[in-house]
Amino acid sequence: MFTLNINGEDVFAMSDKRLLLFLRDDLRIASVKDGCSEGACGTCMVLVDGKALKACVQKVSKFVGKRILTVEGLSDLQCPYYVHGAVAKALGYEKKDVQVIQDVTGGDLGGKEAFPSILACQTAVAAKKANKPVKVIFERREDMEFTSKRHPSICTYKVAVKDGEITGMDIDAVQRTLVYTAARPIRGCLI
């Protein structure tokens, strides 16, 4: 039996299988993917004592006494790996020379894979040009206009038509926004 520290908790592995299989099959950690099974693609990346390592090749026994961190261990932060790589590329730096401090990205609606990288690159370039920290805060309206795939809704449209022309509309849009307390159903009426 092997004792491992994963995402801040001690867990026990009964056999010396590949770390990837232990994380996915035994612990049901979904962020660690099996893309190639040979350590080439990086979809199995985890942090081990703060260093990025691939989990698909190494066996559990190698990680006894080390701290393993997966995306799930980073609170609700989604896809920090993509943000880090994108920012390094946008700035023209090596990944080892870039530190990304990203606020928690909450909710369970998905779609946060690409957009945080885009915004992070824009912010990083602005900070580099200004030679000082830059902070971007979206108001709810801006968030709706500029971010993608985060706000599913159920919309009901009632349209009045007379002699082939629209004479009125009643539109209800109810959004699933979870943790966003400022959000509420949007109602519109056009006559």
TAPECOR-V477016 format. One record per residue. BURIAL is I if it has 16 or more other ideal C-beta (glycine too) atoms within 10 Angstrom, else O. Layout:
BEGIN
BURIAL + BURIAL
END
This chain:
BEGIN
O + I + O + I + I + I + I + O + O + O + O + O + I + O + O + O + O + I + I + I + I + I + I + I + O + O + I + O + I + O + I + I + O + O + O + O + O + O + I + O + O + O + I + I + I + I + I + I + O + O + O + O + I + I + I + I + I + I + O + I + O + O + I + O + O + O + O + I + I + I + I + I + I + I + O + O + I + I + I + I + I + O + I + I + I + I + I + I + O + I + O + O + O + O + O + O + O + I + O + I + O + I + O + O + I + O + I + O + O + O + O + I + O + O + I + I + I + O + I + I + I + O + I + I + O + O + O + O + O + O + O + O + O + O + O + O + O + O + O + O + O + O + I + O + O + O + I + O + O + I + I + O + O + O + O + O + O + O + O + O + O + O + O + O + O + O + O + O + O + O + O + O + O + O + I + O + I + O + O + O + O + O + O + O + O + O + O + O + O + O + O
END
